[in-house]
Structures are given as C-alpha cells and as structure tokens.
Amino acid sequence: MKINGNQVRKGTLLLIEGGLWRVTKTEATKTGKSGAYNQVEMKNITTGTKKNTRFRASETVERARVEERKMTYLYESDNGIVLMDPNTFDQIDVSSDVIGEDVVFLDDGMEVGVEFHEEDPLNIVLPPQVTLTIVETEPALKGQTVSSSFKPAVASNGLRVMVPQFINVDDEIVVETEERTYVKRAEK
C-alpha cells in the first residue's frame, strides 16, 4: 500500500529497496525554500542496520502489509518467548530480538498483540499501561508528600521508575509501557 511521505509515523513498517524497515523516529520539518519534508530514522528488520532518510510530502513510499493478532504470553524460553493463539491454541516461539527490552512487562497469561508480515512475527504490541508492585524505594519524608518531587523506585519486574514521594514499598502503580514512566497509583 502506498502512503505519502508525510504520513510516515514511528512504528510504521516500510518496504524500501526490497528490505523491510521499521520507522524508529520521525520529525516533520517545514522550510521556506525547499518545502515540507519528513526526516525519518529507520532500522532494517533483518540486518539491524539504521538509516536516515528524508521523505517529501509529495513522495510516495510502500507500506508493508502487517497483520496484528492477539496472542497470550505463556513463558520465557532460552531464545525468546512462547506465545499461544487463544483461538487455535497453536504456540509460536518469538525471538528475543523481536521483543527486546519490553520482555520485562510480560506477565503470565497477558494478552499482547503480535504483528505478522508474511507469517513472520515482527513486533510485540504491549498494552499501553500495566500495573506493577513496588519492591524497593526510599521511605517518604515528612513534608515532601505535598510537593511534586519524585524518588527512584524498583518495581516487581526489575524496572526502575521515578515515583512521587507518597509511594511506598508494596504499593501498586500504573506504568506507561512505551515511555516506561509512572502514571498513577493503582486503584484497589
């Protein structure tokens, strides 16, 4: 499917020169003389090489067809993770290269989206937010609970996150998976 150069966004999968490229960063720029363009940073799915390119708004690029399927996380294996299709109960192995550092957010039985291109799993789509338990943090200081200062904390999955002063050990918090930041205290 063809899309205009100004429609390329982070996470878009493109077919360029026979290779499959995932967009990792975009920056729309408009200059007086040369017109608008989209500065794009991409990473090749198979080789891992990175590339910077400019796409003009009038240019068209080929967007790869990606099918997203809901799957259930089962467990971590030696070379990645094992997921199960909840409808057919088929299990697939997904390489640790595909999941990357996001493996810390996976929990037994968690439903995730998996993007497939020609039956190859390319990307794991996590829920936008997850609930985690704080296992290590400094105690709250009196008088600091009102201000908007933050302190470091370690969640049950090993993730280090900055939390407000009123958060203590064993508190549950909601964390945004994309930015890996504190959102709010989990409701009980």
N, C-alpha and C positions, 0 to 999 in steps of 0.2 A: 504494500500500500504506500503510495507516495504522499508525503507531507511537505509543507513549506518549511524553509529553514528557520523561520521564526516560531514554529510550533514545536521545535525540539526542546524537550524538558529533561531534567535529571531523572534517570531511571529508564529512559526510552532506549529501545533496542534497535540499532540501525544495521542495514546491510550495505557495507561500503567495500568496493573492490573485492568482492567475494568473501569478505570476512564479516564476522558478527561482532559488533561493537556496542558496549553499554555506555551511555552518557553518564558521567560522574559529576559534572559541574557545567552550568551554563551561566552566561552573563549577556544580557541584551544591551547593545550599545547603539547609540544614535549619534552620528557625527554630522556636521553641517555639509561638508563637501561630498563624502562618499556614500551617504545614506545609512540606513539601519542595517545592522548585522547581528548575528548571534555568535558569540565566542563560546566554543564548546570544547570541553575536555572529555575524552573518551578512553575506554580501556577495552582491548580486544579480549573476548571471552576465552578463546582457545590458547593464545600465546601469552596473554597478560601484558602486552606492550601498551604504552599510553601514547596518546596523540592529541594535539591541539589543532582545531580547525575553525575556520570562520564560515558561517552559512549566511548568505544574504537572504532577505525576506522573499525575494523573487525566485530563489533557487528551490529545487525540489530534491528531497532525499528519500531513499527507500527505507520504510519502517518494516522491521521483521514482524512476521505474524507470531504472536505469542498466545498460548492458551493457558489460562490460570485454572488450576484445580485445587479444591480443598482437600487437605490430607491431615492425618493425625500423627503427631510425633510419638514414636514408640521408645526409642533408646539411642544412645550414642554407641557407635561401633568403632573399630580400630581405625578405619579410614574415613569416617564421616558420621552420618546419622541414618537411621532407618525410619521411614515414613510408611503409613498404611492408607490406602484408599478406603474411606469408610463405607462405600457402596459395594465394592467388589472384594474387599479385604486383601487385595494384592499389596505386597510390600515392595518398596524400592529402596536402594541404597543411594544416598546423595553424598557426593564428595565434600570433604571439609573445605575445599576451595570455593564451593558454591555458597555455603552457609557463612564462612568466615568467622568474624568475632561475634556475630549475632547468636552463636550457639549458647551463650550464657543465659539468654532469655527463654530458651526452650524448657518446657516442663512436661512431665509425663501426661499424655492424653491431650495436650494442647493442639488446637486446630490451627493450621497455618495454610497459607496459600502457596502453591508451587507453580512457578511459571515454566512452561514447557515450550521448546522450539523443536519441532520435528521429533517428538518423544524424548528429547534430552532435557533433564531438569537444569534450568539456568539460574534460578533465583528463588529464594525463600521470602515470602511476604509475611512478616510478623504482624500481630495485632498492633494497633497504634499505641496502646498502653498496656502495661502489665502491673500486677500487684506483687510487691516484694516485701520481705520482712527484714528489718534492720538487725544485724547481729553484732555490730561494733560501732560505737560513736562516743564522743565526749559527753559527759553529763551537762545538762542545761545550766547556765549561770544565771543567778537571780538578777533580774533587771534587764537581761538580754532577750527575754521572750517577746517583748513588745517590738523591738527594733527588727529591721529586715535583714539582719546578718545571718550568714549561713556557716555551717561547720561541715567537715568531712564525715562521711559515714560509709560503712561497708554493708551491702545487702547480702541476703542468704545465698545468692548465686555468685558472690565474689565481686560484683560490680561496685566500683567506688563512685559515690554520688554526693553532691553538696545538698544538704538538707537544712531547713530552718532550725533555730535553736531549740524549739519545743519538742522536736522529735527525739525519742529515746530508744534504747535497745528493746527489742521485741515489738516495736510499733510497726504496723504495716503501712507502706506508702505506695502511691501510684507513680510509675516512671514511664516517660515517653520513650519508646524503643528507638526511634530514629535519632533523636538528639541525645539520648541517654541522660535525661535531666529529670529532676523531681517535679511533679505536677501538684500533688496534694496528699494529705493523709488519707488513707483508705477508710471508707465508711464501713462500720461494723454492722 
